[in-house]
């Protein structure tokens, strides 16, 4: 009888040991995968030094601090938040306070409610818009759906929601590239049933996925004749036109 109990305990011990090993192996794989993401390219870093207010623990802010309208830009998955510095700078030139949060492991899915903390940190801003690139847009949409009273508008950049925003009461702008090989125009339009009927769609015919940030080519994407700066100039102008036209 005692030998049977010992055998059972030994089996349970090795099962527990194997389970712990699998957990650590899984964590290691995720960390390696996340660390091999997309870094901001050298050209965009000058906008952080010259225009942005960096806080490596939290994110980047652009603007004078006196603006009453703000835009929070969720980065794409596994993309360095600094890669969106030029877009943030351009939006600040349009007259908005802009904040690009740094996400844990560069994965917005790990802090989808980050917009709330940003809003609390900058109470001088009366009207907030949540924008997001790729996975960042989907995560921003989750925040917007759960806190519609705090969001003046949702802006998707080469992105679409995983949840339903049709009854949220929040206006939506969707900007996408005609040469996007990651979030294709077809995929974006197939999800239009998750957005309000009044959603504004803007296609940049020569735009692709990676040019919404400034981090180089992205696997699976198509080549664009536009530079990141050229595409983001268009994006900033379209966002400003939409906000001012509301």
KEFI-460696 format. One line per 5 residues: number of its first residue (from 0); their letters; for each residue x, y negated, z of C-alpha. Coordinates in nm, 4 decimals, padded with zeros to 6 digits. Each point is the difference from the previous one (the first is absolute). Last residue first. Layout:
BEGIN
NUM = a = X/Y/Z; ...
END
This chain:
BEGIN
245 = xxxxx = -01.7321/-06.7040/-03.6745; 00.1952/-00.1529/-00.2851; 00.2926/-00.1049/00.2184; 00.0575/00.3585/00.1123; -00.0310/00.1418/-00.3516
240 = xxxxx = 00.2273/-00.2580/-00.1604; 00.2568/00.0455/00.2783; 00.0007/00.3785/-00.0473; 00.0302/-00.0352/-00.3774; 00.2880/-00.2477/00.0310
235 = xxxxx = 00.1852/00.2219/00.2466; -00.0418/00.3047/-00.2251; 00.1216/-00.1857/-00.3089; 00.3114/-00.1227/00.1800; 00.0389/00.3549/00.1305
230 = xxxxx = 00.0177/00.1363/-00.3528; 00.2621/-00.2507/-00.1117; 00.2114/00.0493/00.3118; -00.0117/00.3782/-00.0230; 00.1192/-00.0295/-00.3622
225 = xxxxx = -00.2496/00.0633/-00.2768; 00.0590/00.2282/-00.2994; -00.1308/00.2849/00.2169; 00.1186/00.3594/00.0163; -00.2452/00.2609/00.1256
220 = xxxxx = -00.0083/00.1378/00.3552; 00.0455/00.3639/00.0953; 00.2983/-00.0684/00.2255; 00.0286/-00.3647/00.0860; 00.2414/-00.2443/-00.1604
215 = xxxxx = 00.1564/-00.2719/00.2106; -00.0996/-00.1371/00.3385; -00.1615/-00.3363/-00.0663; -00.3708/00.0426/00.0695; -00.3055/-00.0216/-00.2250
210 = xxxxx = 00.2535/00.0862/-00.2697; 00.0096/00.3629/00.1133; -00.3454/00.0861/-00.1326; 00.0010/-00.1393/-00.3540; -00.1090/-00.3218/-00.1674
205 = xxxxx = -00.0185/-00.0540/-00.3750; -00.3810/-00.0248/-00.0141; -00.0399/-00.1746/00.3380; -00.3548/00.1080/00.0766; -00.2211/-00.2050/00.2305
200 = xxxxx = -00.3107/00.1497/00.1592; -00.2365/-00.2079/00.2142; -00.2318/00.2019/00.2247; -00.3629/-00.1190/-00.0105; -00.1361/00.3565/-00.0090
195 = xxxxx = 00.1693/00.0670/00.3338; 00.2720/00.2692/00.0051; -00.0100/00.3765/00.0536; -00.1795/00.0597/-00.3321; 00.2959/-00.1668/-00.1714
190 = xxxxx = 00.2125/00.3055/00.0758; 00.0157/00.1244/-00.3620; 00.1137/-00.3500/-00.0983; 00.3196/00.0334/00.2036; 00.0764/00.3484/-00.1267
185 = xxxxx = -00.0450/-00.1091/-00.3617; 00.2215/-00.3056/00.0494; 00.2737/00.2358/00.1252; 00.1258/-00.0113/00.3557; 00.3405/00.1581/-00.0668
180 = xxxxx = 00.0545/-00.0522/-00.3745; -00.0970/-00.3663/00.0019; 00.0332/-00.1422/-00.3500; -00.3299/-00.1918/-00.0007; 00.0850/-00.1400/00.3403
175 = xxxxx = -00.2473/-00.0583/00.2802; -00.1629/-00.2808/00.1957; -00.3153/00.0821/00.1991; -00.1754/-00.2845/00.1836; -00.2651/00.0776/00.2611
170 = xxxxx = -00.2577/-00.2036/00.1919; -00.0844/00.1433/00.3455; -00.3653/00.0808/00.0725; 00.1076/00.3442/00.1168; -00.2838/00.1820/-00.1756
165 = xxxxx = 00.1940/00.1046/-00.3110; 00.3277/00.0446/00.1882; 00.0048/00.3812/-00.0009; 00.3226/00.1731/00.1039; 00.3104/00.1157/-00.1854
160 = xxxxx = 00.0343/-00.3425/-00.1500; 00.1769/-00.0916/-00.3249; 00.3472/-00.1214/-00.0911; 00.2173/-00.1675/-00.2586; -00.0324/-00.3120/00.2161
155 = xxxxx = -00.3309/00.0023/00.1877; -00.1111/-00.3258/00.1637; -00.2623/-00.0009/00.2760; -00.1803/-00.3215/00.0929; -00.1025/-00.2215/00.2912
150 = xxxxx = 00.1001/00.2600/00.2597; -00.0731/-00.0254/00.3738; -00.3706/00.0931/-00.0127; 00.0789/00.2980/-00.2196; 00.1927/00.1745/00.2807
145 = xxxxx = -00.0422/00.3754/-00.0592; -00.0312/-00.0210/-00.3784; 00.2803/-00.2567/-00.0171; 00.2383/00.2156/00.2018; -00.0694/00.3002/-00.2194
140 = xxxxx = 00.0406/-00.2171/-00.3104; 00.3424/-00.1122/00.1180; 00.0988/00.3659/00.0084; -00.1105/00.0523/-00.3606; 00.1739/-00.3187/-00.1080
135 = xxxxx = 00.3227/00.1006/00.1713; -00.0091/00.3341/-00.1787; 00.0300/-00.1937/-00.3302; 00.0673/-00.3657/00.0824; -00.2104/-00.1682/00.2642
130 = xxxxx = -00.1809/-00.3253/00.0614; -00.1998/-00.1118/00.3037; -00.1416/-00.3521/-00.0110; -00.0316/-00.2093/00.3138; -00.1848/-00.3261/00.0584
125 = xxxxx = 00.0523/-00.2113/00.3120; 00.3788/00.0133/00.0336; 00.1065/-00.1868/00.3142; -00.0415/00.3244/00.1981; 00.3269/00.1430/-00.1390
120 = xxxxx = 00.0976/00.2902/00.2279; -00.3582/00.1230/00.0352; -00.0394/00.0206/-00.3770; 00.3256/00.1929/-00.0311; -00.1116/00.2483/00.2659
115 = xxxxx = -00.3254/00.0624/-00.1859; 00.1782/00.0483/-00.3311; 00.2003/00.2879/00.1464; -00.3071/00.2225/00.0100; 00.1397/00.2431/-00.2594
110 = xxxxx = 00.3052/00.0735/00.2116; 00.1339/00.3463/-00.0900; -00.1799/00.0012/-00.3374; 00.2039/-00.3081/-00.0870; 00.3094/00.2215/-00.0431
105 = xxxxx = 00.3307/-00.1880/-00.0103; 00.1248/00.2309/00.2787; -00.2197/-00.2089/00.2317; -00.1282/-00.3002/-00.1997; 00.1595/-00.3449/-00.0245
100 = xxxxx = -00.2761/-00.2511/-00.0494; -00.0045/-00.2480/-00.2894; -00.1590/-00.3270/00.1132; -00.1103/-00.2877/-00.2193; -00.1253/-00.3477/00.0924
95 = xxxxx = -00.1639/-00.1380/-00.3103; 00.0552/-00.3115/-00.2118; 00.0763/00.1359/-00.3462; 00.3702/-00.0197/00.0861; -00.0765/00.2385/00.2864
90 = xxxxx = -00.1358/00.2424/-00.2595; 00.3239/-00.0262/-00.1939; 00.2064/00.0681/00.3143; -00.2096/00.3056/00.0839; 00.0443/00.1335/-00.3534
85 = xxxxx = 00.3741/-00.0642/00.0286; 00.0261/00.1686/00.3383; -00.1860/00.3161/-00.1014; 00.3130/00.2186/-00.0132; 00.0702/-00.1052/00.3603
80 = xxxxx = -00.2691/00.2454/00.1113; 00.2235/00.2879/-00.1112; -00.2135/00.2474/-00.1946; -00.0760/00.3503/00.1279; -00.3728/-00.0579/-00.0570
75 = xxxxx = -00.0856/-00.3407/-00.1447; 00.0250/-00.3119/00.2115; -00.3064/-00.1564/00.1714; -00.0211/-00.3705/-00.0875; -00.1796/-00.2220/00.2516
70 = xxxxx = -00.1312/-00.3184/-00.1601; -00.0779/-00.3144/00.1974; -00.2245/-00.3038/-00.0267; 00.0224/-00.2828/00.2545; 00.3563/-00.0969/-00.0904
65 = xxxxx = 00.2047/-00.1943/00.2564; 00.2609/00.2705/00.0562; 00.2208/-00.1319/-00.2780; -00.0211/00.3136/-00.2098; 00.1534/00.3457/-00.0251
60 = xxxxx = 00.0110/00.2667/00.2703; 00.1989/00.3221/-00.0022; -00.0424/00.3110/00.2137; -00.0159/00.1428/00.3520; 00.3256/00.1228/00.1462
55 = xxxxx = 00.2220/-00.1473/-00.2701; -00.1368/-00.3472/00.0620; 00.0629/-00.2028/-00.3103; -00.1306/-00.3517/-00.0594; -00.0028/-00.0299/-00.3757
50 = xxxxx = 00.1052/-00.2819/-00.2320; 00.3755/-00.0070/-00.0565; 00.1253/00.3225/00.1591; -00.3100/00.2040/-00.0806; -00.0202/-00.1424/-00.3510
45 = xxxxx = 00.3659/00.0888/-00.0535; -00.0840/00.3650/00.0679; -00.1953/00.0350/-00.3241; 00.3030/00.0261/-00.2273; 00.1672/00.2720/00.2084
40 = xxxxx = -00.2704/00.2594/-00.0545; -00.2356/00.0994/00.2792; 00.0445/00.3659/00.0895; -00.2233/00.2799/-00.1273; -00.0382/00.3189/00.2024
35 = xxxxx = 00.2462/00.2686/00.1024; -00.0466/-00.0684/00.3720; -00.3626/00.1145/-00.0191; 00.0902/00.3408/-00.1421; 00.2813/00.0536/00.2524
30 = xxxxx = -00.2278/-00.0983/00.2881; -00.2825/00.2217/-00.1285; 00.2351/00.2983/-00.0387; 00.1398/-00.0499/00.3502; -00.3480/-00.0214/00.1500
25 = xxxxx = -00.0990/00.3225/-00.1747; 00.3134/00.1786/00.1183; -00.0624/-00.1196/00.3551; -00.3579/00.1283/-00.0107; 00.1038/00.3282/-00.1630
20 = xxxxx = 00.2652/00.0570/00.2673; -00.2533/-00.0626/00.2758; -00.2324/00.2582/-00.1564; 00.2824/00.2520/-00.0305; 00.0898/-00.0427/00.3662
15 = xxxxx = -00.3636/00.0390/00.0991; -00.0250/00.3193/-00.2057; 00.3279/00.1234/00.1478; -00.1266/-00.0551/00.3534; -00.3392/00.1537/-00.0757
10 = xxxxx = 00.1705/00.3143/-00.1331; 00.2251/00.0193/00.3066; -00.2942/-00.0478/00.2324; -00.1902/00.2795/-00.1755; 00.3007/00.2324/00.0239
5 = xxxxx = 00.0467/-00.0812/00.3674; -00.3655/00.0719/00.0670; 00.0303/00.3344/-00.1818; 00.3110/00.0895/00.2023; -00.1854/-00.0788/00.3215
0 = x = -00.2788/00.2411/-00.0942
END
